[in-house]
């Protein structure tokens, strides 16, 4: 089994393309992320097939946000699929409701702090309170942990500071926005290399385009895994 600290984002159009990519990656990758963009393209069916028939771990990235009762019901339904990770927004009432919905399952609830595609200008446009992004991320992470989150989603630039929080003991830090040295940033704004992310205390990194856009996706994944072992 490969190093499951690498999670490959199956940000492809549909389940057929996702299964094809997983086939190319083979035993080099053991953990996959299926996001909202795949939901209408057979995402849940793909998650079930990869989990039950291929023995892969699954991170369902839905970033749920709603009133508590709705979040709890949605998570309870998703818990039936024997998934490993599920994202919700890191607001305490959402995290608390998600944990109630996941009760009795092994699914870990991860709270989103601030999306890695956002910078301070984006937060200003959304009327988010003033302040340094890192400080806001730390506050949201601490509150998500206090509400019961099993881990948080944050950019690798904030990982070391989150790992230093008293509330983070025994918790997971999962980071998108990781790019191998020399790779295009795409829509990510707060990034780091795989090596730096691991050194800063990240448990799992999520990588999509640098792998699935590569001429040889398996070799690209193996290269990232090698960087993580530096």
DRENTORRO-754730 format. One record per residue (C-alpha): residue number from 0; residue in one letter; z, y, x. Coordinates in Angstrom, 1 decimal. Layout:
<rs>
seq|type|pz|py|px
NUM|A|Z|Y|X
...
</rs>
This chain:
<rs>
seq|type|pz|py|px
0|X|0.0|0.0|0.0
1|X|-0.9|3.5|1.3
2|X|1.5|6.4|1.8
3|X|2.2|7.6|-1.7
4|X|3.2|11.0|-0.5
5|X|-0.5|11.9|-1.0
6|X|-1.4|12.4|-4.6
7|X|-5.1|12.7|-5.2
8|X|-6.1|15.0|-8.1
9|X|-8.8|13.4|-10.3
10|X|-10.2|16.8|-11.3
11|X|-13.5|15.2|-12.3
12|X|-15.3|15.5|-15.7
13|X|-14.3|12.2|-17.3
14|X|-12.6|8.8|-17.0
15|X|-15.8|7.1|-15.8
16|X|-16.1|9.6|-12.9
17|X|-12.3|9.2|-12.2
18|X|-12.5|5.4|-12.0
19|X|-15.6|5.7|-9.7
20|X|-13.7|8.0|-7.4
21|X|-10.6|5.7|-7.4
22|X|-12.9|2.8|-6.5
23|X|-14.3|4.7|-3.5
24|X|-10.8|5.5|-2.3
25|X|-9.6|1.9|-2.7
26|X|-6.4|1.0|-1.0
27|X|-6.3|4.3|0.9
28|X|-4.7|6.0|-2.1
29|X|-1.9|4.7|-4.3
30|X|-1.0|7.8|-6.4
31|X|-3.3|9.9|-8.7
32|X|-2.9|13.1|-10.7
33|X|-4.6|13.4|-14.0
34|X|-4.6|16.9|-15.5
35|X|-5.3|18.8|-18.6
36|X|-9.0|19.1|-17.9
37|X|-9.4|15.4|-18.1
38|X|-7.5|15.0|-21.4
39|X|-10.5|15.1|-23.7
40|X|-12.5|13.0|-21.2
41|X|-10.4|9.9|-21.5
42|X|-7.5|10.9|-19.3
43|X|-4.8|8.8|-20.9
44|X|-7.0|5.8|-21.0
45|X|-7.8|6.3|-17.3
46|X|-4.1|6.7|-16.5
47|X|-3.3|3.4|-18.3
48|X|-6.1|1.5|-16.6
49|X|-5.2|2.8|-13.1
50|X|-1.5|2.0|-13.7
51|X|-1.7|-1.4|-15.5
52|X|-4.9|-2.9|-13.9
53|X|-4.9|-1.4|-10.4
54|X|-1.2|-0.9|-9.7
55|X|-1.5|2.8|-9.0
56|X|1.2|5.4|-9.6
57|X|0.3|8.2|-12.1
58|X|1.2|11.9|-12.2
59|X|0.2|13.3|-15.6
60|X|-0.1|17.1|-15.1
61|X|0.1|18.6|-18.6
62|X|2.3|21.6|-17.9
63|X|3.8|21.4|-21.4
64|X|5.3|24.5|-23.0
65|X|6.4|24.8|-26.6
66|X|9.6|24.9|-28.7
67|X|12.1|22.3|-27.7
68|X|11.5|19.9|-30.6
69|X|7.8|19.8|-30.0
70|X|8.1|19.2|-26.3
71|X|10.7|16.4|-26.8
72|X|8.3|14.7|-29.3
73|X|5.3|15.0|-27.0
74|X|7.2|13.7|-24.0
75|X|8.6|10.8|-26.0
76|X|5.1|9.8|-26.9
77|X|3.8|10.1|-23.3
78|X|6.8|8.0|-22.0
79|X|5.2|5.0|-23.7
80|X|2.5|4.9|-21.1
81|X|4.8|4.0|-18.2
82|X|3.8|7.1|-16.2
83|X|5.6|8.2|-13.0
84|X|5.5|12.0|-13.1
85|X|5.0|14.5|-15.9
86|X|4.9|18.3|-15.6
87|X|6.4|20.8|-18.0
88|X|6.9|24.6|-17.5
89|X|10.1|25.1|-15.6
90|X|11.9|27.2|-18.4
91|X|15.3|25.6|-19.0
92|X|14.8|24.9|-22.7
93|X|11.5|23.1|-22.0
94|X|12.9|21.0|-19.2
95|X|16.0|20.1|-21.2
96|X|13.8|19.0|-24.2
97|X|11.5|17.0|-21.9
98|X|14.4|15.2|-20.3
99|X|15.6|14.2|-23.8
100|X|12.1|13.0|-24.7
101|X|11.9|10.9|-21.5
102|X|15.3|9.3|-22.0
103|X|15.2|5.5|-21.5
104|X|12.0|5.6|-19.4
105|X|11.4|5.9|-15.6
106|X|9.1|8.9|-16.0
107|X|10.2|11.9|-13.8
108|X|10.1|15.4|-15.3
109|X|8.8|18.0|-12.9
110|X|9.2|21.7|-13.7
111|X|6.5|24.2|-12.8
112|X|7.8|27.2|-11.0
113|X|4.9|29.6|-10.5
114|X|1.3|28.4|-10.3
115|X|-0.1|28.3|-6.8
116|X|-3.3|30.0|-8.0
117|X|-1.2|33.2|-8.8
118|X|-0.2|36.1|-6.7
119|X|1.9|39.2|-7.4
120|X|-1.0|41.1|-9.0
121|X|-1.5|38.2|-11.4
122|X|2.2|38.2|-12.3
123|X|2.1|42.0|-12.9
124|X|-0.9|41.5|-15.2
125|X|1.1|39.0|-17.2
126|X|4.2|41.3|-17.4
127|X|6.3|39.0|-15.3
128|X|9.4|40.7|-13.9
129|X|9.0|42.6|-10.6
130|X|10.1|40.9|-7.4
131|X|8.9|38.8|-4.5
132|X|7.1|35.6|-5.6
133|X|9.3|33.5|-3.3
134|X|12.5|34.9|-4.9
135|X|11.2|34.2|-8.4
136|X|10.1|30.7|-7.5
137|X|13.6|30.0|-6.0
138|X|15.3|31.2|-9.2
139|X|13.0|29.2|-11.5
140|X|13.5|26.1|-9.3
141|X|17.3|26.4|-9.4
142|X|17.3|26.9|-13.2
143|X|14.9|23.9|-13.7
144|X|17.2|21.7|-11.6
145|X|20.2|22.9|-13.5
146|X|18.5|22.0|-16.8
147|X|17.9|18.4|-15.5
148|X|14.5|18.5|-13.9
149|X|13.9|15.6|-11.5
150|X|11.8|17.8|-9.3
151|X|9.7|21.0|-9.3
152|X|6.1|22.0|-8.6
153|X|5.8|24.9|-6.1
154|X|3.5|26.1|-3.4
155|X|4.1|24.7|0.1
156|X|5.0|28.3|1.2
157|X|8.2|28.1|-0.9
158|X|9.0|24.4|-0.1
159|X|11.5|24.9|2.7
160|X|13.5|27.5|0.8
161|X|13.6|25.3|-2.3
162|X|14.8|22.3|-0.1
163|X|17.6|24.5|1.0
164|X|19.0|25.1|-2.5
165|X|22.2|23.3|-3.3
166|X|20.7|22.3|-6.6
167|X|17.8|20.6|-4.8
168|X|19.8|17.8|-3.3
169|X|18.2|14.5|-4.4
170|X|15.4|16.3|-6.2
171|X|11.6|16.1|-5.7
172|X|9.3|18.8|-4.4
173|X|5.7|18.3|-5.2
174|X|3.1|20.8|-3.9
175|X|-0.4|21.6|-4.9
176|X|-2.2|24.3|-2.8
177|X|-2.3|22.0|0.2
178|X|-5.5|22.3|2.3
179|X|-6.5|20.5|5.5
180|X|-7.1|22.7|8.4
181|X|-10.5|24.5|8.0
182|X|-10.9|23.6|4.3
183|X|-12.0|26.1|1.7
184|X|-9.1|27.6|-0.3
185|X|-10.9|27.4|-3.7
186|X|-8.8|29.1|-6.4
187|X|-5.5|28.5|-4.5
188|X|-3.8|31.6|-3.0
189|X|-0.5|30.2|-1.6
190|X|-1.4|27.4|0.7
191|X|-0.4|25.3|3.7
192|X|-1.7|22.4|5.7
193|X|-0.5|18.8|5.0
194|X|1.4|18.7|8.2
195|X|3.3|22.0|7.5
196|X|4.1|20.9|3.9
197|X|5.7|17.7|5.1
198|X|7.7|19.5|7.8
199|X|9.0|21.9|5.1
200|X|10.5|19.1|3.1
201|X|7.8|18.3|0.5
202|X|8.0|14.8|-1.0
203|X|4.4|14.7|-2.3
204|X|1.3|16.8|-1.7
205|X|-1.5|17.1|-4.3
206|X|-5.0|17.3|-3.0
207|X|-8.2|17.4|-5.0
208|X|-11.4|19.1|-4.0
209|X|-11.1|18.5|-0.2
210|X|-11.2|14.8|-1.1
211|X|-13.5|14.4|-4.1
212|X|-16.1|16.9|-2.8
213|X|-16.3|15.2|0.6
214|X|-19.3|13.1|1.5
215|X|-16.8|10.3|2.3
216|X|-13.8|10.7|0.1
217|X|-11.9|7.7|1.6
218|X|-12.3|9.1|5.1
219|X|-11.2|12.5|3.9
220|X|-8.1|11.0|2.3
221|X|-7.3|9.0|5.5
222|X|-7.7|12.2|7.6
223|X|-5.1|14.0|5.4
224|X|-2.7|11.0|5.6
225|X|-3.1|11.2|9.4
226|X|-2.2|14.9|9.3
227|X|0.9|14.1|7.3
228|X|2.2|11.7|10.0
229|X|2.0|14.3|12.8
</rs>
